[in-house]
Amino acid sequence: MNEKKNNLKLPKKCPSCGNQLQIISLQCPTCETEVKGSYPMGLFSGLSEEEENFLLCFLSSRGSLKEVQERLNISYPTARIKLNRLLSHLGFHTEKEEEDNEVIVESGPESVKDKMKFLIEQLDEGKVDFESVLREIREIKEETSYESE
């Protein structure tokens, strides 16, 4: 019975309206003492699983985006964009980050078709492996579905 409870994840958003949930009560599993109130979720509770994983990787890399890029097998610009989106999601948005995103976007292929063509060329030239290309394609797919929402 406890094993099943341990596999459950804390829901972050209301399944009905999508708003962030609040913690109303806490209970000690040993003595069953219960504390009731209305407590907001923590700053990081609104992060998606992907954002949490990126943040953990970033922290364990001691803030080295180059190491994050290598660990997650993504391009440096993709790592930079993910970091900027994470910071923005947490409320740490600055003009400098906006400029960085613009430079990254301007320096890379413009359209999805161009990005795909670029990835295939990189693969063909042996500059990247097949798994990296698949990851990049998944990220492009996520970005385009994120933008269309």
C-alpha positions in Angstrom: 0.0 0.0 0.0 2.8 2.5 0.9 4.6 1.5 -2.3 1.8 2.8 -4.4 1.6 6.1 -2.5 5.4 6.6 -3.0 4.9 6.5 -6.8 2.4 9.3 -6.8 3.5 12.8 -7.8 2.2 15.9 -6.2 -0.2 17.6 -8.6 0.8 21.1 -9.4 -2.2 22.4 -11.3 -5.9 22.0 -10.9 -7.2 19.3 -13.3 -10.4 21.3 -13.7 -9.3 24.9 -14.3 -5.5 24.7 -14.6 -4.7 27.1 -11.8 -1.9 26.4 -9.3 -3.0 24.3 -6.4 -2.4 25.3 -2.7 -1.5 23.0 0.2 -4.3 22.9 2.7 -3.1 20.3 5.2 0.0 18.4 6.1 0.1 15.2 8.1 2.9 13.3 10.0 2.9 9.7 8.8 4.2 8.5 12.1 2.0 10.1 14.7 -0.8 11.4 12.4 -0.6 14.9 13.7 -2.3 17.2 11.1 -1.6 20.8 10.4 -4.2 22.8 8.5 -3.9 26.1 6.7 -3.6 27.6 3.3 0.1 27.4 2.1 1.3 28.4 -1.3 3.4 25.9 -3.3 7.1 26.6 -3.5 8.8 28.6 -6.2 9.9 25.5 -8.1 6.6 23.6 -7.7 5.2 25.1 -10.9 8.0 23.7 -13.1 7.4 20.9 -15.5 9.3 17.7 -15.1 11.6 18.7 -18.0 12.3 22.1 -16.4 13.1 20.4 -13.1 15.5 18.0 -14.8 17.2 20.9 -16.6 17.5 22.8 -13.4 19.0 19.8 -11.5 21.4 19.3 -14.4 22.3 23.0 -14.4 22.9 23.0 -10.6 24.9 19.8 -10.5 27.0 21.3 -13.4 27.7 24.2 -11.1 26.1 26.6 -13.7 28.2 25.5 -16.6 26.0 25.5 -19.7 28.8 23.8 -21.7 28.6 20.9 -19.2 24.7 20.9 -19.4 24.9 20.8 -23.2 27.2 17.8 -23.0 25.2 16.0 -20.3 21.8 16.5 -22.1 23.4 16.1 -25.5 21.8 19.3 -26.8 23.3 22.3 -28.7 24.6 25.2 -26.7 22.0 27.6 -28.1 19.2 25.1 -27.0 20.7 25.0 -23.5 20.8 28.8 -23.4 17.2 29.0 -24.6 16.1 26.4 -22.0 17.9 28.4 -19.2 16.3 31.7 -20.3 12.8 30.1 -20.4 13.4 28.6 -17.0 14.5 31.9 -15.6 11.5 33.7 -17.2 9.1 31.0 -15.8 10.6 31.7 -12.3 10.1 35.4 -12.7 13.8 36.3 -13.3 13.4 37.9 -16.8 15.7 40.6 -17.9 16.4 42.6 -21.1 19.8 40.9 -21.4 18.1 37.4 -21.6 15.8 38.8 -24.3 18.8 40.0 -26.2 20.5 36.6 -25.8 17.4 34.8 -27.2 17.3 37.2 -30.1 20.9 36.6 -30.9 20.5 32.8 -30.6 17.4 32.9 -32.9 19.0 35.2 -35.4 22.2 33.1 -35.6 20.4 29.8 -36.2 18.1 28.6 -39.0 15.0 30.7 -39.3 12.2 28.3 -40.1 11.4 24.8 -38.9 12.1 23.6 -42.4 15.5 25.4 -42.3 16.3 23.9 -38.9 15.5 20.4 -40.2 17.7 20.9 -43.3 20.5 22.2 -41.1 20.3 19.2 -38.8 20.4 16.8 -41.7 23.4 18.6 -43.2 25.1 18.4 -39.8 24.3 14.6 -39.6 25.5 14.1 -43.2 28.8 15.9 -42.5 29.3 13.7 -39.4 29.2 16.7 -37.0 26.4 15.2 -34.9 25.1 11.7 -34.3 21.7 10.4 -35.1 20.5 10.5 -31.4 21.5 14.2 -31.2 19.5 15.0 -34.3 16.4 13.1 -32.9 16.7 15.1 -29.6 16.9 18.4 -31.5 13.9 17.4 -33.7 11.9 16.6 -30.5 12.9 20.0 -29.1 11.8 21.8 -32.3 8.5 19.9 -32.1 8.1 21.0 -28.5 9.0 24.6 -29.3 6.5 24.8 -32.2 3.7 23.2 -30.2 4.6 25.6 -27.2 4.4 28.6 -29.6 1.1 27.6 -31.0 -0.6 27.4 -27.6 
